[in-house]
Amino acid sequence: MTRLLYLTLLATMGLLAPLAAEKPSPTHYVQLVRGTDNEKPPETGAKAVGPKLTKRLQPVFRWKNYWEVNRVEVSLEPGKKSKVRLSKQHEVEIDLSTAGKRTVRFYQDGKLVSTSTHPSGETLTIQGENSSPDSAWFIVVRRDKPKE
């Protein structure tokens, strides 16, 4: 009986160990967005941002249109940080090294433009920078997958 219990315990541990090891890392979606008054995309491949993000941006910023220029999906474990290049000029670092916090650093041409820290459970972080009188750049870090 003891031998059967021992074998059952070993089998159970062997089956549960891979499940514990496969715990998914939190996924973050990083968008490079350009705000402009132009009706046409600012560059080839850019597409209008989804309605949820538009609803967050339009009441705060002056631009009529917001275009997603690039999007990167990042899986990042708590306690770690990762830097992601979105274009030749734009990078973002997501830092989860402080428990319960998400720090986002926005870089342009290798220089730090802005830093913000929020609770890690917050779904959206938006940081921006004016590039010209005709447009502005925004970095959006979010947990929910953007709508097409």
Backbone as CSV, one residue per row, in Angstrom:
resi,resn,N_x,N_y,N_z,CA_x,CA_y,CA_z,C_x,C_y,C_z
1,MET,0.821,-1.199,0.000,0.000,0.000,0.000,0.866,1.265,0.000
2,THR,1.920,1.251,0.831,2.815,2.397,0.898,3.506,2.616,-0.443
3,ARG,3.869,1.516,-1.077,4.540,1.601,-2.371,3.608,2.217,-3.421
4,LEU,2.335,1.843,-3.411,1.355,2.390,-4.344,1.150,3.883,-4.102
5,LEU,1.065,4.271,-2.844,0.915,5.685,-2.497,2.138,6.485,-2.957
6,TYR,3.322,5.922,-2.750,4.567,6.565,-3.160,4.608,6.752,-4.679
7,LEU,4.243,5.732,-5.435,4.230,5.820,-6.900,3.194,6.826,-7.390
8,THR,2.037,6.849,-6.734,1.001,7.811,-7.100,1.473,9.234,-6.854
9,LEU,2.130,9.446,-5.706,2.659,10.771,-5.371,3.705,11.218,-6.386
10,LEU,4.610,10.327,-6.742,5.637,10.656,-7.741,5.014,10.969,-9.103
11,ALA,4.032,10.187,-9.494,3.368,10.412,-10.786,2.652,11.753,-10.789
12,THR,1.981,12.072,-9.682,1.275,13.352,-9.587,2.253,14.513,-9.646
13,MET,3.353,14.418,-8.920,4.356,15.486,-8.932,4.954,15.639,-10.317
14,GLY,5.183,14.526,-10.994,5.738,14.573,-12.344,4.797,15.216,-13.344
15,LEU,3.501,15.066,-13.131,2.520,15.664,-14.040,2.291,17.133,-13.740
16,LEU,2.382,17.512,-12.459,2.104,18.900,-12.093,3.304,19.814,-12.278
17,ALA,4.509,19.298,-12.202,5.702,20.138,-12.324,5.754,20.891,-13.652
18,PRO,5.498,20.221,-14.808,5.527,20.979,-16.062,4.448,22.056,-16.121
19,LEU,3.304,21.829,-15.503,2.250,22.848,-15.507,2.686,24.080,-14.745
20,ALA,3.357,23.898,-13.611,3.835,25.033,-12.824,4.918,25.786,-13.586
21,ALA,5.764,25.079,-14.318,6.845,25.717,-15.056,6.326,26.488,-16.262
22,GLU,5.127,26.166,-16.761,4.598,26.801,-17.961,3.732,28.014,-17.671
23,LYS,3.811,28.570,-16.479,3.026,29.753,-16.142,3.397,30.873,-17.123
24,PRO,2.425,31.395,-17.849,2.745,32.385,-18.888,3.228,33.711,-18.293
25,SER,4.150,34.327,-19.002,4.619,35.660,-18.624,3.573,36.679,-19.045
26,PRO,3.434,37.763,-18.289,2.471,38.790,-18.696,2.838,39.375,-20.064
27,THR,1.863,39.445,-20.944,2.079,40.009,-22.271,1.750,41.492,-22.249
28,HIS,2.634,42.278,-22.837,2.419,43.710,-23.010,2.454,43.999,-24.508
29,TYR,1.568,44.857,-24.948,1.553,45.299,-26.333,2.061,46.732,-26.345
30,VAL,3.089,46.980,-27.146,3.705,48.301,-27.220,3.412,48.862,-28.604
31,GLN,2.781,50.037,-28.618,2.423,50.670,-29.886,3.179,51.986,-30.041
32,LEU,3.688,52.207,-31.237,4.239,53.501,-31.614,3.150,54.203,-32.408
33,VAL,2.655,55.319,-31.882,1.505,56.013,-32.462,1.918,57.434,-32.848
34,ARG,1.408,57.873,-33.970,1.656,59.249,-34.408,0.331,59.991,-34.481
35,GLY,0.262,61.110,-33.792,-0.907,61.966,-33.834,-0.716,63.040,-34.883
36,THR,-1.746,63.277,-35.701,-1.663,64.265,-36.776,-3.072,64.720,-37.147
37,ASP,-3.169,65.832,-37.835,-4.459,66.291,-38.332,-4.733,65.775,-39.744
38,ASN,-3.746,65.150,-40.372,-3.906,64.632,-41.730,-4.879,63.456,-41.760
39,GLU,-5.649,63.381,-42.818,-6.612,62.300,-43.000,-5.953,61.022,-43.512
40,LYS,-4.771,61.160,-44.095,-4.066,60.007,-44.649,-2.968,59.560,-43.692
41,PRO,-2.661,58.249,-43.688,-1.594,57.752,-42.815,-0.278,58.483,-43.067
42,PRO,0.512,58.706,-42.013,1.756,59.458,-42.155,2.851,58.689,-42.881
43,GLU,2.701,57.364,-42.967,3.676,56.555,-43.700,3.035,55.239,-44.132
44,THR,3.660,54.580,-45.070,3.156,53.307,-45.577,3.061,52.290,-44.446
45,GLY,1.939,51.592,-44.386,1.755,50.562,-43.368,1.109,51.051,-42.083
46,ALA,1.052,52.361,-41.884,0.400,52.901,-40.682,-1.100,52.692,-40.798
47,LYS,-1.742,52.414,-39.654,-3.190,52.226,-39.661,-3.800,52.967,-38.485
48,ALA,-5.044,53.337,-38.631,-5.739,54.069,-37.568,-5.782,53.220,-36.299
49,VAL,-5.583,53.858,-35.148,-5.669,53.116,-33.890,-7.117,52.731,-33.638
50,GLY,-7.315,51.766,-32.754,-8.652,51.280,-32.448,-9.478,52.286,-31.679
51,PRO,-10.776,52.024,-31.526,-11.690,52.976,-30.893,-11.392,53.212,-29.409
52,LYS,-10.927,52.210,-28.691,-10.632,52.375,-27.263,-9.494,53.374,-27.049
53,LEU,-8.427,53.242,-27.834,-7.293,54.150,-27.702,-7.644,55.543,-28.215
54,THR,-8.388,55.616,-29.308,-8.829,56.908,-29.836,-9.624,57.666,-28.774
55,LYS,-10.495,56.948,-28.084,-11.326,57.558,-27.034,-10.479,58.106,-25.882
56,ARG,-9.332,57.489,-25.624,-8.442,57.962,-24.566,-7.589,59.146,-25.020
57,LEU,-7.196,59.169,-26.293,-6.285,60.198,-26.792,-6.987,61.503,-27.188
58,GLN,-8.100,61.415,-27.907,-8.722,62.618,-28.468,-9.145,63.668,-27.443
59,PRO,-9.698,63.315,-26.290,-10.082,64.375,-25.348,-8.887,65.084,-24.690
60,VAL,-7.725,64.433,-24.717,-6.554,64.981,-24.022,-5.623,65.738,-24.965
61,PHE,-5.450,65.230,-26.177,-4.505,65.821,-27.129,-5.256,66.442,-28.296
62,ARG,-4.606,67.298,-29.021,-5.278,68.128,-30.020,-5.427,67.492,-31.403
63,TRP,-4.834,66.342,-31.613,-4.805,65.762,-32.952,-6.136,65.134,-33.338
64,LYS,-6.465,65.238,-34.626,-7.716,64.655,-35.134,-7.578,63.154,-35.383
65,ASN,-6.377,62.726,-35.791,-6.163,61.328,-36.159,-4.935,60.760,-35.460
66,TYR,-5.029,59.479,-35.116,-3.938,58.775,-34.456,-3.659,57.504,-35.243
67,TRP,-2.391,57.341,-35.629,-1.990,56.255,-36.515,-0.988,55.347,-35.821
68,GLU,-1.260,54.053,-35.825,-0.300,53.091,-35.299,0.749,52.850,-36.377
69,VAL,1.986,53.195,-36.068,3.086,53.043,-37.011,3.771,51.685,-36.821
70,ASN,3.801,51.211,-35.569,4.398,49.910,-35.284,3.795,49.356,-33.997
71,ARG,3.817,48.025,-33.898,3.347,47.350,-32.684,4.255,46.161,-32.402
72,VAL,4.618,46.010,-31.129,5.456,44.889,-30.708,4.797,44.233,-29.504
73,GLU,4.789,42.910,-29.498,4.257,42.141,-28.378,5.435,41.671,-27.529
74,VAL,5.377,41.933,-26.209,6.473,41.599,-25.304,5.939,40.748,-24.157
75,SER,6.543,39.576,-23.948,6.228,38.760,-22.774,7.325,39.020,-21.760
76,LEU,6.931,39.474,-20.592,7.907,39.915,-19.599,7.522,39.390,-18.232
77,GLU,8.451,38.720,-17.589,8.215,38.155,-16.268,8.373,39.240,-15.195
78,PRO,7.588,39.137,-14.106,7.797,40.044,-12.971,9.242,39.936,-12.489
79,GLY,9.816,41.073,-12.108,11.204,41.105,-11.662,12.192,41.371,-12.781
80,LYS,11.718,41.446,-14.013,12.591,41.643,-15.177,12.278,42.962,-15.877
81,LYS,13.149,43.332,-16.819,12.877,44.480,-17.675,13.342,44.154,-19.083
82,SER,12.759,44.863,-20.043,13.072,44.615,-21.441,12.999,45.919,-22.223
83,LYS,13.947,46.096,-23.141,13.965,47.275,-24.005,13.579,46.830,-25.411
84,VAL,12.679,47.594,-26.034,12.137,47.237,-27.339,12.335,48.408,-28.294
85,ARG,12.878,48.113,-29.482,13.036,49.137,-30.518,11.789,49.137,-31.386
86,LEU,11.192,50.323,-31.537,9.976,50.460,-32.337,10.244,51.100,-33.699
87,SER,11.320,51.858,-33.790,11.733,52.484,-35.052,13.211,52.846,-34.898
88,LYS,13.792,53.438,-35.936,15.188,53.869,-35.840,15.397,54.830,-34.673
89,GLN,14.400,55.690,-34.442,14.534,56.722,-33.411,13.903,56.357,-32.072
90,HIS,12.969,55.436,-32.038,12.146,55.211,-30.842,12.362,53.844,-30.199
91,GLU,12.588,53.893,-28.875,12.702,52.686,-28.061,11.872,52.876,-26.804
92,VAL,11.467,51.766,-26.225,10.752,51.807,-24.959,11.299,50.688,-24.071
93,GLU,11.414,50.999,-22.785,11.831,49.997,-21.815,10.689,49.782,-20.837
94,ILE,10.331,48.516,-20.642,9.312,48.154,-19.660,10.046,47.474,-18.517
95,ASP,9.858,47.992,-17.322,10.584,47.518,-16.151,9.596,47.017,-15.099
96,LEU,9.643,45.717,-14.835,8.788,45.105,-13.818,9.630,44.640,-12.620
97,SER,10.808,45.265,-12.424,11.718,44.809,-11.369,11.257,45.201,-9.967
98,THR,10.355,46.163,-9.831,9.794,46.524,-8.540,8.417,45.885,-8.423
99,ALA,8.232,45.085,-7.384,6.970,44.359,-7.207,5.772,45.301,-7.216
100,GLY,4.761,44.959,-8.038,3.526,45.730,-8.092,3.601,47.000,-8.920
101,LYS,4.737,47.273,-9.555,4.902,48.502,-10.338,5.376,48.181,-11.753
102,ARG,4.961,49.033,-12.678,5.450,48.971,-14.057,6.013,50.343,-14.390
103,THR,7.305,50.383,-14.687,7.948,51.619,-15.094,8.198,51.555,-16.586
104,VAL,7.798,52.611,-17.288,7.982,52.686,-18.736,8.872,53.880,-19.032
105,ARG,9.938,53.624,-19.792,10.858,54.687,-20.204,10.813,54.791,-21.719
106,PHE,10.626,56.013,-22.202,10.498,56.295,-23.632,11.785,56.992,-24.078
107,TYR,12.454,56.423,-25.082,13.715,56.967,-25.607,13.517,57.399,-27.053
108,GLN,14.108,58.548,-27.383,14.148,58.987,-28.775,15.592,59.316,-29.103
109,ASP,16.088,58.727,-30.178,17.483,58.887,-30.594,18.444,58.573,-29.448
110,GLY,18.115,57.555,-28.671,18.982,57.109,-27.585,18.911,57.926,-26.315
111,LYS,18.125,58.997,-26.322,18.017,59.869,-25.140,16.666,59.652,-24.467
112,LEU,16.689,59.604,-23.151,15.465,59.429,-22.380,14.565,60.645,-22.547
113,VAL,13.329,60.420,-22.999,12.359,61.488,-23.204,11.435,61.597,-21.988
114,SER,10.953,60.450,-21.498,10.049,60.475,-20.346,10.051,59.134,-19.625
115,THR,9.671,59.192,-18.363,9.546,58.001,-17.525,8.247,58.100,-16.757
116,SER,7.533,56.995,-16.649,6.346,56.988,-15.801,6.258,55.646,-15.091
117,THR,5.771,55.699,-13.854,5.608,54.490,-13.050,4.162,54.423,-12.587
118,HIS,3.557,53.261,-12.785,2.169,53.036,-12.419,2.048,51.647,-11.796
119,PRO,0.937,51.369,-11.135,0.725,49.996,-10.650,0.770,49.023,-11.836
120,SER,1.370,47.866,-11.625,1.545,46.914,-12.730,0.220,46.407,-13.284
121,GLY,-0.857,46.503,-12.521,-2.154,46.054,-13.000,-2.845,47.039,-13.925
122,GLU,-2.360,48.291,-13.985,-2.982,49.272,-14.880,-2.867,48.794,-16.312
123,THR,-3.916,48.987,-17.049,-3.941,48.432,-18.399,-3.269,49.300,-19.449
124,LEU,-3.073,50.583,-19.179,-2.598,51.475,-20.234,-1.629,52.523,-19.696
125,THR,-0.502,52.668,-20.371,0.439,53.756,-20.096,0.647,54.480,-21.417
126,ILE,0.492,55.804,-21.407,0.684,56.608,-22.611,1.732,57.662,-22.316
127,GLN,2.738,57.735,-23.182,3.760,58.774,-23.081,3.927,59.391,-24.453
128,GLY,4.217,60.672,-24.499,4.319,61.330,-25.785,5.425,62.348,-25.857
129,GLU,5.601,62.858,-27.081,6.641,63.830,-27.360,6.277,64.544,-28.651
130,ASN,6.342,65.874,-28.647,6.060,66.643,-29.862,7.247,66.559,-30.790
131,SER,7.003,66.116,-32.009,8.100,66.038,-32.962,8.130,67.247,-33.888
132,SER,6.979,67.861,-34.089,6.896,69.045,-34.950,5.553,69.715,-34.681
133,PRO,5.326,70.901,-35.237,4.013,71.524,-35.072,2.894,70.744,-35.764
134,ASP,3.268,69.825,-36.682,2.288,69.082,-37.462,1.938,67.709,-36.896
135,SER,2.711,67.226,-35.903,2.451,65.881,-35.391,3.142,65.651,-34.053
136,ALA,2.784,64.550,-33.418,3.422,64.144,-32.162,3.526,62.621,-32.146
137,TRP,4.520,62.133,-31.406,4.718,60.699,-31.236,4.224,60.279,-29.868
138,PHE,3.652,59.080,-29.800,3.194,58.510,-28.539,3.658,57.063,-28.452
139,ILE,3.990,56.663,-27.249,4.261,55.269,-26.946,3.112,54.807,-26.065
140,VAL,2.485,53.706,-26.425,1.380,53.144,-25.642,1.805,51.747,-25.208
141,VAL,1.776,51.504,-23.900,2.065,50.185,-23.357,0.784,49.706,-22.700
142,ARG,0.312,48.544,-23.117,-0.972,48.052,-22.619,-0.949,46.538,-22.457
143,ARG,-1.872,46.036,-21.652,-1.985,44.597,-21.423,-3.025,43.975,-22.363
144,ASP,-4.062,44.728,-22.733,-5.085,44.194,-23.630,-4.618,44.338,-25.070
145,LYS,-4.953,43.350,-25.885,-4.531,43.372,-27.284,-5.293,44.461,-28.031
146,PRO,-4.574,45.349,-28.734,-5.254,46.415,-29.482,-6.156,45.851,-30.573
147,LYS,-7.249,46.552,-30.814,-8.181,46.177,-31.897,-7.608,46.629,-33.222
148,GLU,-7.893,45.861,-34.222,-7.429,46.200,-35.579,-8.320,47.268,-36.160
